[in-house]
Amino acid sequence: MLTHSRAGSRPAKHAAARPPTESSQRVAPTPRSLSSRGALANIPVLVFFYVLLVLPFMGGDGSPRMENILFWPTLAGITIALAVYNHSLFDKGTIWSPPIASLAVYLAFAGASITWAFSPDFAFSRYVLQLLAITIILLPYALPIDTSRTVQRLHVCFVMGVAVNAYFVLVTPGTSIGHTGYFVHKQELGMFCGGALILSLHELLFRGWRRWLAVLSIGLTLWVIFASQSKGSLAFMLVAPLFAAVALVLCKLLRTSPAFIVGGVVLGFVVLDRFWSDPVGRIAWYLYGDHTLTGRTYIWDFINYIVSQRSWFGWGFHSYWNVPNSPHNQAPGFVKDMISTHSGYLELRLDTGTIGYWLFLVFVYAALHVIEPVRRKDPIRAWLFLSIATYVLLLNMIESIWVNMGPLWILYVITVGEAVRFSRSENASAASSRPSAPARHRARSLPHRTRTVE
């Protein structure tokens, strides 16, 4: 008798097996066959460790130290070599995902700005350094690496940084405006503490030594951030996790993405600014008794004047600060001593003009939008990603974080890579679980009962 089984049932046991051919013996590559997957998974964490715990002791990213000059090209060469070696597993869709593709467009425009930069030599060296760092971080996410412990390892780096800063606070005298830790400015210490607290709150959700390490980190972080007297970082540090939680609940109820929630808040502030003059200054006055945000408004007034001279294309990527004969030498009073705009958004306009500013905002929007697929599968992970993103978005209102070699920018880029890869894996698994249209048609055309033919 011949047995015709239902669709999806196993073939008959007595069916003759076909002899294996050369093509059938070839096994498709799987994530387990990835060479040096452990090394690739640790590369983004290594970059964060270097920027957080090595670079500050070497004079910063502008220092001509040989160690700093060799680190980035060497690590970039290793990363690219491993990616080329495992090219059969390379996911081009990750590179063409909206967040990474839009960031690449901005970087291309920033690279072109070297041609009209005020100081092309400085712009070129700083651009190459940034390009290498972003490539090193994001390239591994296009391969099937194991990222299950990335957040845990980043938290360990933060704890090490908190411990070292606590030692500096304990044994070295602070300034009249706050302690700087092992950083150059107190704002850097405050911003770092905010990132450490967010990751520690996430680690509290796990059992065992991870939770105890988080408790220890939270205690040290709160002590250190109060020693830094960084009021803005402290306020944003408390707001970001709460906003992320509320935003994700709204995303579930309204069936939307965090990009629309954040966009709605920004639009609300724009409308508020129309009817309530200088809302940021008023809020700062109510909170701190200083509507100038410790003199930042004077800095912004002068930088807006400088931006107006090259409004569309800017002064060139990182070609304004700490360059020979910079126009900033003509700044009045204490503004002349500044080394940044103290606003990441204004810094974008200063470097790459209105065009670069909006290109970068497309990247920010796309990075927020990709968190929604993460929420549908892992709400806790999505909360962590959105908390970090919100914290960085808020801090850039009063500090310059975008596209520099600071720890928070590196953490933000890693978060984008994690979110893109997680959303890509979710979409891939969902697509593979759905049968194709021809397969569904064939399944409907087959009888539902087994027919026996004698």
N, C-alpha and C positions, 0 to 999 in steps of 0.2 A: 504494500500500500504506500501511496505517496501522501504525505501529510503537509497541508498548507497551513502554516501557523499564522496567528494574528500579527499585526504590525508591531514591531518592537520586541517580539519574543525571541528566544534564543534559537539558533539553527539546530536541526536534528542532529543527534549525537552520531548517527551512522553515516552522516554526509562525508564524502571523500574529501580529505584535506589536499589542497593544492600544494605542489612542491614550492618551496621558497625560491623566489628569484632574487637577482641582485638588487633590483629596485625595492622589493618588499623588505629586504634585510636592512635597509637604511633607516635608522631611527631619527625622527625629527628631534632637533635640539630642545631640551627642556631647561627650566631654570636651574636644575641640579647640575647641568653640564657647563654652567658658566664658570670660566676660569677666573680665579682670584676674586670670587664674589665677595669674600670677606674684606679684602683690601679695598675694593670699590665702595662697599657699604660704609667703610670707615673714613673715606676721603673727605666728605663734607664735614664730619665731626673734627677731623684733623685740622681743616681750615679754620673752623671756629675756635679750636684750642689755640692755634697759632696766633690768631688775631686778638684773642682775649687774654692769654697768659704769656705770650712771648713778645709780640709786637710792641706793647706798651713799654717794655724794658729795653727796647732797641732804638728809641728815639722817634717812633711813629713811622708812618708809611712814606714820609719824605726823606728819611734818613738814608745816606749813602752807605750803609753798612753792607758788607759783603754777604753776610748771612741772609739778609733780607732780599738782596738782589738775586741770590741763587735759589731761594726757596720756591718762589712762584713759578719760574720757568721749569724747574726740575719736577715739581709736582704736576704741573700741566702736562709735561712730556709723558710722565708715567700714566696719568689718567687717559690721555689720548691714545697711548700705546695699548693699554688694556681694552679700551673701547674698540679700537681697530681689530685687535686680536679676537674679540668676541662679536665681530660685526654681524654674524648670522643671527644673533639674538637682539640686535639693536632695534628698538621701537621708534621708528621715524614719527609716529603719531605723537609721541611725547614732545619732540622738538617742535612739531607744528601745532601743538596745542595753543589755544589763544593766549594764555599768560606768557609762555616762553617765547612764542612768535612775536608778540607785541613788545616784549622786552628786547628781543633781537632787533626789531625795527628802531626802537629808541637808541640802542647802542650803535646802530649803523648811522643814524643821524648825528649822534654825539661824536662818532669817529670822523664824520664829514666836517664837523665844526672845527676840527683842528686846522683846516685850511684857512679859516678866517679868524682863528683864535688870536687874542691879544699877545699871548706868549706861546707859540706853537711847540717849542721844545718841551716846556713843562706840561702842556696839554697832552702831547703825545706819550710821554713817559707815564703820566698818571692814568691815561686812558688804557694803555697796554696793561698796566697793573690791574685795573678794574676788570678788563676783559678776561684776563687770565683767571682771576678769582671767580667770576661768574661761571666761566666754562668749567672750571674744576668742580664747582659745587653741583651744577645742573646736569652735566654729562652723564654721571653714573645713574641718574634716575631714568635714563632711556634704556637701561639694561635691567634684567630681572634680579636686582640685588635684594637682600634681606634687610628691610628697614624696620623690623619689629623692635629693635633696641636703640634706634637713633635718638628718640626723645630721652630715653633713660641715660644715654651717654652724654647728651647735651646737658642734662641736669647735673651730672657728675662734674662736668666742666664748670658749670655755674657755681656749684658748691665749692670747688677749689678756688674759684675767683673770689667768692664771698669770704672764704677763710683767709686768703692772702690780704684782702682789703681790711678785714677785721684786725689782722696783725698790724697793719699800717696805722689804722685808727688808734690802736692801743699804745703803740710805741712812738709814734711821731706826732708832733703838735699840729693842730689844724689851723686854718686861717680864720680871720674874723667873720667871713661869710660862709664858712662851712669847710668840712674836711674833703680832701680830694682822693684819699686812698692812694693807690699806686697809679691813678690816672693823672692827667694834666689839670683837669678842671673838675669842680665838684658836680657839674651837670653830668659829666660822663659817669661818675660814680652813681649818681641818682638814677640815671637811665638804666645802667647795668642792673641795679638792685630791683627795678621793676620787672625786667625780664626774668631774673632769678626767682622772684616771688611767684610769677605766673606759672613757671614750670614746676615749682615746688607744690603749688596748689594742685596741679595735675597729678603729681606723684603721691599725694595724700590718698588718692583713690586706690592705691595698690597696697598689698599687704607686705609684711616682713620688713627687711632692712630698707627697702625703698621708702616706706612710709616714715620710718624713724629718721632716715637721712633728710627727708623733706621737712620734718618737724624741726630738726636742728638747723636746717638752712633758713627756714622762715624766721626763727628767733634771731639768728645772726644778721639776716638781711634787714629786718626791721631796725635793729640797733644801728647798723651801718648807714642806712638811708636817713635816719634821724640825725646821725652825726654829720652827714653831708649837707643837711639843711636844704635839700633840693625839693622845694614845695611842689613845683609842677609835676615832677616825676612821681611824687607820692600821691598826688591827686589822680593822675592818669592811671597809676598802678591799681588804684581801688576801683576806678570807673570801668576799665577795660574788661575785666572778667564778668562783671555784672551786666554790662551792655551786651557782651557776647552771648550770655545765657538768655537774656530777654530776646535778642535778635533771632536766635535759633528757634525759640518757641514761636515767634511770629512767622518765621519761615515755614514752620510746619503747619500752622493754622491757615496762613494765607497762600500756601503753596508757591512760595517765591524763593529767591536766593538772597544771601546777605548783601549782595551788591545793591539790590533795590532798597533794602532797609537802610544801609549806610547812605545811599544816594538821597533817600527821603529826608534823613537827618540833615545832610548838607544843604539840601534845598530849603529846609526849614530855617537854617541859620541865615541863608541868603535873604529869605523873605523877612526874617527878624531884623537883619541889618538895614533893610529898607525903612522900617518903621521905628526902629530903636537904634539910635546912633551909637556906634562903637560898642556892640554887645560884649566883645571879649574884654575890652578895657573896663567896662562896668562890672562884669563878673569878677575880674581880677581885683577891682577896688573893694568889692564886698567880701572877698575871701582873704586878701592880703593887705588891703589898704594902699595899693599901689597900682594905679591904672596904666602905668607905663610898662608893666611887666618887667621890673628891674632894668629899665632903660631900653628895652628891646624896641619900643615904638620909635625911638630916635634913630636906631640902627636901620629899621625898616624904611623910614622916610628917606634916608640918604641912599639906600640900596635901590629903592624905587626910582629915584632920580637917575641912578646909574643905569638901571634896566631900561629906562625910557630912551636912552641914547642908542641902544641896539635892541629894540623891543622884539623883533621877529626872530632873529637868529642868535641872539645872545653874544657873550664875549668869548665863547669857546669853552669846551669842556674843561672845568677846573683850571681856567686860565686867568683868574682874577685875583685869588688870594695867594699871598706869599710868592709873588713873581716880581722880577725886576721892574721898577718904574710903574707899579700898579696904580691905577686911578684912585685906589683906596688911600693912597698916601695924602690925598687932598681932603680927606674926610675931617670934619670938625670935631674938636674935643676928644672925649674918650672913644668915640666911634672909630677913630684912626687906629686904635690898639686892638680892634676886633680881628679875629681870624676866621670868622664864619658869619653867615647872615642871621643865624639863630632862627631860621625858618626853612625847613626843607623844601617847601613849595616855592618860596621866593628864590631859593638857591637854584632850583631848576630853571626858572626864568632868567636868572643871571647867567647861567652857564649856556643854556641852549635855547633861550628865548621862548616866545609864545608857542612856536611849533613844537619844540622839544617838550615843553610843559604839558601840552595836551597829549602828545604821544605817550608820555610816561603815565598820565592819568588813565589812558586806555589799559595799560599794563596793570595798574592798581585795580581797576574795575574788573578786569578779567580774572585777576588773582582772587578777588572776593567771590566772584561768581562760581569758581570751581570748588569752593568749599561746600556748596549745596549738595553735590553728589556724595561728598564725605559724610554729611549730616544724615543722609538717608540710610547709610550703612553703619556708621559709628559716630553717634552724637557726641561722645566724650572727646574723641579725637578732633571732631569739627569744632567743639568749644575751645579746645586748646589752640587750634590754628587761628580761629577768629579772634581769640583774646590777644594773641601775639600781633595779629594784623591790626586790630583796633588800637592797641597800645602804641604801635609804631606810627599809625596814622595820626593819632592825637599828639604824640611827641613832636612830630614834624611841624606842628603849628608854632612851637617855641624853640625848637632845636633843629639843626641840620643833620639829618640821618641818611636821607636818600643818596644812594650811589657813592658811598665812601667806604673806607676800610674800618669802620667801627663795628663792634660786636653785634649791635642790633640790626644793622643792615645785612650782615652775614646770616644772622638768625632768620631774618625775614626771607631771604632768598632760599634758605634751606626749607622753610615752611612752605613756600610756593612749590618747590620741587616735590616735597612730601605730598602736598595736596593734589598736585597734578598726577603723580604716579598712583596714588590711592584711588582717585576718581577714574583714571584710565583702567586700572585693574578691575574696578567695579563694573564699568561699562563693558569691558571685554567679557567678564564672567556672565553678565546679564545677556549679552548678545549671543554667547555660545550656548546658553541654556534655552534660547528660543529657536525652534525649528524654522528652517527657511520656508518660503512660500511653496516651492515645488514639493518639499517634503511634507508639508501640511496637506497639500492636495492629494498626494499619493496615499497619505494615511487615511484621509476621508474616503478615498475610492476603494480601499481594501475592506473586505468583509470583517465584521467584528467577531465572528465565530469561526472556529476551526472546521474546515471541510475535509472530509475523508473521501478519497477516490480509490475505488478498487480496480 
